[in-house]
Amino acid sequence: MNRLRLLDQQKAVELGLADDNAIRPGDAISVADGWNFYLEYGGRSRVLGGVSPGTLQRYGAVRDKHVKFCAKHGIVNWGDFSKQMMEKYGNRLSRSFADRTVFLELTLIKSVTN
């Protein structure tokens, strides 16, 4: 799978779809950087598939809570945010927020992870 990802990256660079300085598969991405990449991607023009300003603002609120949780639990990189930590985070959210909010936040975090 790593070789396939590397080939995909090489072809994207050749076709001008990606920057050669882009993050390589296997590179550690900090939680804060991962969120910044995701929000930057979501903030692109709506014509190109970006989200509305209100949605981007909502994503920022999710980011703030998640980054705070990760810092409290010593999670620095996305690779350290395991399924177990996702469940712990979801359980923590469910004590204070409605099910729809918990669903939105966990789904968003899964999207950022992917």
Phi and psi restraints in degrees (value plus and minus 20) as a CYANA .aco file:
   2 ASN   PHI     -82.9   -42.9
   2 ASN   PSI     -60.2   -20.2
   3 ARG   PHI     -86.5   -46.5
   3 ARG   PSI     -56.7   -16.7
   4 LEU   PHI     -85.3   -45.3
   4 LEU   PSI     -61.9   -21.9
   5 ARG   PHI     -83.7   -43.7
   5 ARG   PSI     -60.7   -20.7
   6 LEU   PHI     -83.4   -43.4
   6 LEU   PSI     -63.5   -23.5
   7 LEU   PHI     -82.1   -42.1
   7 LEU   PSI     -62.3   -22.3
   8 ASP   PHI     -79.8   -39.8
   8 ASP   PSI     -63.7   -23.7
   9 GLN   PHI     -82.9   -42.9
   9 GLN   PSI     -64.5   -24.5
  10 GLN   PHI     -81.7   -41.7
  10 GLN   PSI     -63.7   -23.7
  11 LYS   PHI     -86.8   -46.8
  11 LYS   PSI     -58.4   -18.4
  12 ALA   PHI     -83.3   -43.3
  12 ALA   PSI     -58.7   -18.7
  13 VAL   PHI     -87.0   -47.0
  13 VAL   PSI     -64.8   -24.8
  14 GLU   PHI     -79.3   -39.3
  14 GLU   PSI     -58.2   -18.2
  15 LEU   PHI    -106.4   -66.4
  15 LEU   PSI     -19.7    20.3
  16 GLY   PHI      57.1    97.1
  16 GLY   PSI      -3.0    37.0
  17 LEU   PHI    -110.1   -70.1
  17 LEU   PSI     -33.3     6.7
  18 ALA   PHI    -163.6  -123.6
  18 ALA   PSI     135.4   175.4
  19 ASP   PHI    -103.7   -63.7
  19 ASP   PSI     121.7   161.7
  20 ASP   PHI     -84.4   -44.4
  20 ASP   PSI     -42.4    -2.4
  21 ASN   PHI    -109.2   -69.2
  21 ASN   PSI     -12.4    27.6
  22 ALA   PHI     -83.6   -43.6
  22 ALA   PSI     142.2   182.2
  23 ILE   PHI     -85.1   -45.1
  23 ILE   PSI     112.9   152.9
  24 ARG   PHI    -107.0   -67.0
  24 ARG   PSI     131.8   171.8
  25 PRO   PHI     -76.5   -36.5
  25 PRO   PSI     116.7   156.7
  26 GLY   PHI      74.3   114.3
  26 GLY   PSI     -34.7     5.3
  27 ASP   PHI     -88.8   -48.8
  27 ASP   PSI     121.0   161.0
  28 ALA   PHI     -96.8   -56.8
  28 ALA   PSI     111.4   151.4
  29 ILE   PHI    -135.7   -95.7
  29 ILE   PSI     105.4   145.4
  30 SER   PHI     -87.8   -47.8
  30 SER   PSI     137.6   177.6
  31 VAL   PHI     -79.6   -39.6
  31 VAL   PSI     -65.8   -25.8
  32 ALA   PHI     -83.2   -43.2
  32 ALA   PSI     -63.7   -23.7
  33 ASP   PHI     -85.2   -45.2
  33 ASP   PSI     -60.0   -20.0
  34 GLY   PHI     -79.5   -39.5
  34 GLY   PSI     -65.1   -25.1
  35 TRP   PHI     -83.4   -43.4
  35 TRP   PSI     -62.1   -22.1
  36 ASN   PHI     -81.3   -41.3
  36 ASN   PSI     -63.1   -23.1
  37 PHE   PHI     -80.7   -40.7
  37 PHE   PSI     -65.5   -25.5
  38 TYR   PHI     -85.1   -45.1
  38 TYR   PSI     -65.0   -25.0
  39 LEU   PHI     -88.3   -48.3
  39 LEU   PSI     -54.7   -14.7
  40 GLU   PHI     -84.5   -44.5
  40 GLU   PSI     -62.1   -22.1
  41 TYR   PHI     -84.4   -44.4
  41 TYR   PSI     -63.7   -23.7
  42 GLY   PHI     -89.6   -49.6
  42 GLY   PSI     -43.8    -3.8
  43 GLY   PHI    -105.7   -65.7
  43 GLY   PSI     -17.4    22.6
  44 ARG   PHI     -88.1   -48.1
  44 ARG   PSI     152.6   192.6
  45 SER   PHI     -73.5   -33.5
  45 SER   PSI     122.7   162.7
  46 ARG   PHI     -84.0   -44.0
  46 ARG   PSI     -48.0    -8.0
  47 VAL   PHI     -82.2   -42.2
  47 VAL   PSI     -51.9   -11.9
  48 LEU   PHI    -111.8   -71.8
  48 LEU   PSI     -13.1    26.9
  49 GLY   PHI      82.3   122.3
  49 GLY   PSI     -10.3    29.7
  50 GLY   PHI     -91.7   -51.7
  50 GLY   PSI     148.7   188.7
  51 VAL   PHI    -117.4   -77.4
  51 VAL   PSI     147.1   187.1
  52 SER   PHI     -89.8   -49.8
  52 SER   PSI     138.5   178.5
  53 PRO   PHI     -77.5   -37.5
  53 PRO   PSI     -57.2   -17.2
  54 GLY   PHI     -84.5   -44.5
  54 GLY   PSI     -60.9   -20.9
  55 THR   PHI     -85.6   -45.6
  55 THR   PSI     -62.7   -22.7
  56 LEU   PHI     -81.9   -41.9
  56 LEU   PSI     -57.9   -17.9
  57 GLN   PHI     -85.5   -45.5
  57 GLN   PSI     -61.0   -21.0
  58 ARG   PHI     -84.1   -44.1
  58 ARG   PSI     -61.7   -21.7
  59 TYR   PHI     -81.1   -41.1
  59 TYR   PSI     -56.3   -16.3
  60 GLY   PHI     -83.1   -43.1
  60 GLY   PSI     -57.4   -17.4
  61 ALA   PHI     -86.3   -46.3
  61 ALA   PSI     -59.4   -19.4
  62 VAL   PHI     -83.7   -43.7
  62 VAL   PSI     -63.9   -23.9
  63 ARG   PHI     -77.3   -37.3
  63 ARG   PSI     -67.5   -27.5
  64 ASP   PHI     -77.8   -37.8
  64 ASP   PSI     -65.8   -25.8
  65 LYS   PHI     -84.3   -44.3
  65 LYS   PSI     -62.5   -22.5
  66 HIS   PHI     -88.1   -48.1
  66 HIS   PSI     -63.3   -23.3
  67 VAL   PHI     -82.9   -42.9
  67 VAL   PSI     -60.3   -20.3
  68 LYS   PHI     -82.8   -42.8
  68 LYS   PSI     -63.5   -23.5
  69 PHE   PHI     -81.4   -41.4
  69 PHE   PSI     -66.1   -26.1
  70 CYS   PHI     -83.2   -43.2
  70 CYS   PSI     -62.4   -22.4
  71 ALA   PHI     -82.5   -42.5
  71 ALA   PSI     -60.9   -20.9
  72 LYS   PHI     -83.4   -43.4
  72 LYS   PSI     -52.0   -12.0
  73 HIS   PHI    -121.5   -81.5
  73 HIS   PSI      -9.4    30.6
  74 GLY   PHI      51.9    91.9
  74 GLY   PSI       4.0    44.0
  75 ILE   PHI    -111.9   -71.9
  75 ILE   PSI      98.0   138.0
  76 VAL   PHI    -123.5   -83.5
  76 VAL   PSI     -63.8   -23.8
  77 ASN   PHI    -129.7   -89.7
  77 ASN   PSI     135.3   175.3
  78 TRP   PHI     -80.6   -40.6
  78 TRP   PSI     -52.7   -12.7
  79 GLY   PHI     -84.1   -44.1
  79 GLY   PSI     -40.1    -0.1
  80 ASP   PHI    -107.3   -67.3
  80 ASP   PSI     -30.5     9.5
  81 PHE   PHI    -107.9   -67.9
  81 PHE   PSI      69.5   109.5
  82 SER   PHI    -103.2   -63.2
  82 SER   PSI     154.9   194.9
  83 LYS   PHI     -79.4   -39.4
  83 LYS   PSI     -59.6   -19.6
  84 GLN   PHI     -80.9   -40.9
  84 GLN   PSI     -62.1   -22.1
  85 MET   PHI     -89.0   -49.0
  85 MET   PSI     -54.9   -14.9
  86 MET   PHI     -82.6   -42.6
  86 MET   PSI     -62.8   -22.8
  87 GLU   PHI     -85.1   -45.1
  87 GLU   PSI     -61.2   -21.2
  88 LYS   PHI     -82.1   -42.1
  88 LYS   PSI     -63.2   -23.2
  89 TYR   PHI     -83.9   -43.9
  89 TYR   PSI     -64.9   -24.9
  90 GLY   PHI     -81.2   -41.2
  90 GLY   PSI     -61.7   -21.7
  91 ASN   PHI     -83.8   -43.8
  91 ASN   PSI     -59.0   -19.0
  92 ARG   PHI     -84.2   -44.2
  92 ARG   PSI     -62.9   -22.9
  93 LEU   PHI     -84.4   -44.4
  93 LEU   PSI     -60.2   -20.2
  94 SER   PHI     -86.3   -46.3
  94 SER   PSI     -37.5     2.5
  95 ARG   PHI     -95.2   -55.2
  95 ARG   PSI     -42.2    -2.2
  96 SER   PHI    -140.1  -100.1
  96 SER   PSI     -36.3     3.7
  97 PHE   PHI    -148.2  -108.2
  97 PHE   PSI     140.8   180.8
  98 ALA   PHI     -89.2   -49.2
  98 ALA   PSI     139.2   179.2
  99 ASP   PHI     -77.6   -37.6
  99 ASP   PSI     -59.0   -19.0
 100 ARG   PHI     -82.1   -42.1
 100 ARG   PSI     -58.8   -18.8
 101 THR   PHI     -86.3   -46.3
 101 THR   PSI     -65.4   -25.4
 102 VAL   PHI     -80.9   -40.9
 102 VAL   PSI     -65.2   -25.2
 103 PHE   PHI     -79.6   -39.6
 103 PHE   PSI     -67.7   -27.7
 104 LEU   PHI     -78.9   -38.9
 104 LEU   PSI     -68.1   -28.1
 105 GLU   PHI     -86.8   -46.8
 105 GLU   PSI     -63.1   -23.1
 106 LEU   PHI     -88.4   -48.4
 106 LEU   PSI     -57.9   -17.9
 107 THR   PHI     -84.7   -44.7
 107 THR   PSI     -61.1   -21.1
 108 LEU   PHI     -83.7   -43.7
 108 LEU   PSI     -63.2   -23.2
 109 ILE   PHI     -83.5   -43.5
 109 ILE   PSI     -58.6   -18.6
 110 LYS   PHI     -81.8   -41.8
 110 LYS   PSI     -60.4   -20.4
 111 SER   PHI     -84.4   -44.4
 111 SER   PSI     -62.4   -22.4
 112 VAL   PHI     -84.2   -44.2
 112 VAL   PSI     -61.1   -21.1
 113 THR   PHI     -80.9   -40.9
 113 THR   PSI     -61.9   -21.9
